[in-house]
């Protein structure tokens, strides 16, 4: 680029981001939470021998263990969002799907009696508590903060870009707000499929 030429990037005013897997590490967060809840059940004196044996087998990695369970849960989300037809189906949030699909998976994996309804509800909300990748928050803040000098920014190196950073996600608004707060991500706007009444990749 010749001297004095304005970079095409200078015309960019906003950036939108997919969230699950791109900004946050859903897999590690969900697997860790599943394992933690199972560990608590194993430590409880009233856990039945049958349930204890099943949980111990999963902890040992039988049937793929909790990583495979988490992947099955995620695959159910993908199937749900891709099959949803806004012209045919009543709106259901990702939170609703996560709750319903978790109950189904627990039954399919022989864990239907492992948790109370309240515990299933709480576990389904692990998707609100996903840890960001190590550089996600810093990168988003650098993109969103305005430069105050050539050498000083809130992130400690180089000028901020002053861009509008926004989610572009199938997650419902409550979920995205919680992820933004939990990870201190600093998104300036939250764009959700809930706003449009349709899931990606719908053209609606």
C-alpha positions in Angstrom: 0.0 0.0 0.0 1.5 3.3 -1.0 2.1 6.1 1.5 -1.0 8.2 2.2 -3.4 5.5 1.0 -6.2 4.8 3.5 -6.5 1.2 4.4 -9.8 -0.4 3.5 -10.0 -1.6 7.1 -10.4 2.0 8.2 -14.0 1.8 6.8 -14.9 -0.9 9.3 -17.2 0.4 12.1 -18.4 -2.8 13.7 -17.5 -6.4 14.1 -19.9 -9.3 14.9 -18.9 -12.5 16.5 -20.2 -16.0 16.8 -19.9 -16.9 20.5 -20.0 -20.7 21.2 -16.6 -22.1 20.4 -15.3 -18.8 19.0 -15.3 -16.6 22.0 -16.0 -19.1 24.8 -14.7 -22.6 25.4 -18.0 -24.4 25.7 -16.6 -27.9 25.6 -14.2 -27.7 28.6 -16.7 -25.7 30.7 -19.6 -28.1 30.1 -17.5 -31.3 30.6 -16.1 -29.8 33.8 -19.5 -29.0 35.2 -20.9 -32.4 34.3 -18.0 -34.1 36.1 -18.4 -31.8 39.1 -22.1 -32.5 39.5 -21.4 -36.3 39.2 -18.7 -36.0 41.8 -21.1 -34.4 44.2 -23.6 -37.2 43.7 -20.9 -39.8 44.3 -20.1 -38.1 47.6 -23.7 -38.0 48.7 -24.5 -40.8 51.2 -28.0 -41.4 49.7 -26.9 -42.1 46.2 -28.1 -45.6 45.2 -25.5 -48.3 44.3 -26.9 -48.5 40.8 -26.5 -44.8 40.2 -23.1 -44.8 41.9 -21.8 -47.6 39.5 -23.1 -45.7 36.5 -21.4 -42.4 37.6 -18.2 -44.1 38.4 -18.2 -45.8 34.9 -18.6 -42.4 33.3 -15.9 -40.8 35.4 -13.6 -43.6 34.2 -14.4 -42.8 30.6 -16.7 -45.7 29.8 -19.0 -44.9 26.8 -16.8 -41.9 26.1 -17.5 -40.4 29.5 -18.6 -36.9 30.0 -16.9 -35.5 26.9 -19.1 -37.7 24.7 -22.2 -36.7 26.8 -21.3 -33.0 26.3 -20.9 -33.5 22.5 -24.2 -35.3 22.3 -25.8 -32.3 24.1 -24.2 -29.9 21.7 -25.3 -31.9 18.7 -28.9 -31.8 19.9 -28.6 -28.0 19.9 -27.3 -28.0 16.3 -30.1 -30.2 15.2 -32.7 -28.0 17.0 -31.5 -24.8 15.5 -31.2 -26.2 12.0 -34.6 -27.8 12.0 -36.4 -24.8 13.5 -38.8 -23.2 11.0 -40.1 -19.8 12.1 -43.0 -20.1 9.7 -44.1 -23.3 11.3 -42.8 -23.6 14.8 -43.6 -21.7 18.0 -40.6 -19.9 19.3 -38.4 -21.8 21.7 -35.2 -20.3 23.2 -31.9 -22.1 23.4 -32.3 -22.1 27.2 -35.5 -24.1 26.8 -33.9 -26.5 24.4 -30.9 -27.0 26.7 -33.2 -27.9 29.6 -35.4 -30.3 27.6 -32.6 -32.0 25.8 -30.6 -32.5 29.0 -33.5 -34.3 30.5 -33.8 -36.6 27.4 -30.0 -37.3 27.4 -30.0 -38.1 31.1 -32.7 -40.7 30.6 -30.9 -42.1 27.5 -27.7 -42.5 29.4 -29.3 -44.3 32.4 -29.2 -41.2 34.6 -32.9 -40.3 34.6 -33.1 -40.5 38.4 -29.7 -38.9 39.1 -30.9 -35.3 39.6 -34.0 -33.6 40.8 -35.9 -31.2 38.5 -34.2 -28.2 40.2 -30.8 -29.8 39.8 -31.5 -30.5 36.1 -32.6 -26.9 35.7 -29.4 -25.6 37.4 -27.2 -27.9 35.3 -28.8 -26.8 32.1 -27.8 -23.2 32.8 -24.1 -24.2 32.7 -24.3 -22.6 29.2 -24.6 -19.2 31.0 -21.2 -19.8 32.7 -18.9 -20.7 29.9 -15.3 -19.6 30.3 -13.8 -17.5 27.5 -10.7 -18.4 25.6 -7.6 -16.9 27.3 -7.3 -14.0 24.8 -11.0 -13.4 24.1 -11.8 -10.7 26.6 -8.5 -8.8 26.0 -9.0 -9.0 22.2 -12.6 -7.8 22.4 -11.7 -4.9 24.7 -8.8 -3.9 22.4 -11.2 -3.9 19.4 -13.9 -2.0 21.2 -11.9 0.6 23.2 -11.0 4.0 21.6 -7.3 4.9 21.4 -6.3 7.6 23.9 -2.7 7.9 22.8 -0.2 6.1 20.7 1.0 4.0 23.6 -1.6 3.9 26.3 -4.8 1.8 26.2 -6.9 -0.2 28.7 -5.2 -3.4 27.5 -1.7 -2.1 27.9 -0.3 -2.3 24.4 -1.1 -0.3 21.2 -4.1 1.9 20.4 -7.7 0.6 20.7 -9.7 0.3 17.5 -12.9 1.9 18.8 -15.1 -0.5 16.9 -18.6 -1.6 17.9 -18.3 -5.3 19.0 -21.4 -7.4 18.9 -22.5 -10.9 19.3 -24.3 -12.6 16.4 -25.5 -15.7 18.1 -28.3 -18.2 18.4 -28.2 -17.8 22.1 -31.1 -16.0 23.7 -30.6 -12.6 25.2 -30.5 -13.7 28.8 -27.9 -16.3 28.0 -25.7 -13.8 26.1 -25.9 -11.2 28.8 -24.8 -13.7 31.4 -21.9 -14.9 29.2 -20.8 -11.3 28.6 -20.9 -10.6 32.4 -19.3 -13.9 33.4 -16.4 -13.6 31.0 -16.1 -9.8 31.3 -16.1 -9.8 27.5 -17.3 -6.2 27.1 -19.5 -6.6 24.0 -21.1 -3.3 23.1 -24.2 -4.8 21.5 -25.9 -8.2 21.9 -27.5 -9.5 18.7 -29.5 -12.6 19.3 -31.6 -15.0 17.2 -34.3 -14.3 19.8 -34.6 -10.8 18.4 -35.3 -12.0 14.9 -37.4 -15.1 15.8 -35.2 -17.3 13.7 -32.0 -19.3 14.1 -28.9 -19.1 11.9 -28.6 -19.9 9.1 -32.1 -18.8 8.4 -32.4 -15.9 5.9 -35.3 -14.3 7.8 
